[in-house]
Amino acid sequence: MAGLKYMSGFGNEFANEDPRCPGSLPEGQNNPQVCPYGLYAEQLSGSAFTCPRSTNKRSWLYRILPSVRHKPFTPMSCGDLTENWNEVEPDPNQLRWKPFIIPKSSENKVDFISGLHTVCGAGDSKSRNGIAIHMYTCNTSMTDKCFQNADGDFLIVPQQGEILITTEFGKMMVEPNEICVIQQGMRFSVDVFGETRGYILEVFGAHFELPDLGPIGANGLANPRDFQTPVAWYEDRTVATGYTVVNKYQGKLFSCQQDFSPFNVVAWHGNYTPYKYNLENFMAINCVAFDHADPSIFTVLTAKSTRPGVAIADFVIFPPRWGVADHTFRPPYYHRNCMSEFMGLIKGHYEAKEEGFPTVYVLSRAPILHFSIFYYSIFFSDFSWLAASDYIMSVRKIMYCD
């Protein structure tokens, strides 16, 4: 959307106010006795108060009305959203889903919340440890309704159709080949512009971070300056018919009513914010001699566990890059991994399945799931394996395989 502005950086201490209310951000303190313009000061915490400074996350919001002004929450239907992994029996086989169909708006109007479908996951939100992977398919914007996830962070990956996300911190337009992160407790609403689909990685008990670079050095992969945080924007709007706040809590959905828009934050400051990132900006690093570097070099964001070097989840992409490895079997190698892997195509093709992958899966971006310790097969036929083995080594541009 033309005119949307962003601030650059990852995890910065930002400070911003809507230009319609100059001076609305208090100076020198967080919670003055009387805030400018008669605003309410409200802190949103993303970590315990006593976390080390390097991991302490919080923002101060200055809003027209406080968030607490709502009627009680009541349970609502969860639809296809779940974190009960015992609903199905374990299956160690490689799994591929048929494309998730986007309903036609002429037949059934579906917004972002009602279009959420849980695909897989592990752990649970009650113990604050684990992940869930969802798809969203929708055709209608959320009207007088917002969503808040009390369980964890949403990493949203549009695959078809751009989405306009209104948050308490401002607005973000997120297009396919971009991602955005809405962190725990942040209220947001999603506008769409036609048939829309995408992936969501939800993490419980941790926030996404940039991966450590180690011997790579100071630069490379996803650079902090390329992440974008929205600038303050507010609406002072009364909703006489009722504004619905949907809250995801311990894997269930609850809703409440209030008579005003929650996007009434005039100014804010802090380091706990929503943000977006364009995957085109990822600086890929690759092997320039022989063999494969491990795919961890393509990590955009990681959610760390309490065990050093082990993540709850890594968000990894396979972007355009040059393949130059000599006397090397260049397709992804056969692998039995201790980690499970969920793959979702954004655009391009999956390089480990160039042949024999049903067209319906490729064109409609169907997801794939491999489980820990079982084979991470490259799906190649014997013919394709032989072709790769006899391949004459040359410089080759590997195009999109996100």
Disulfide bonds with the S-S distance in Angstrom:
none
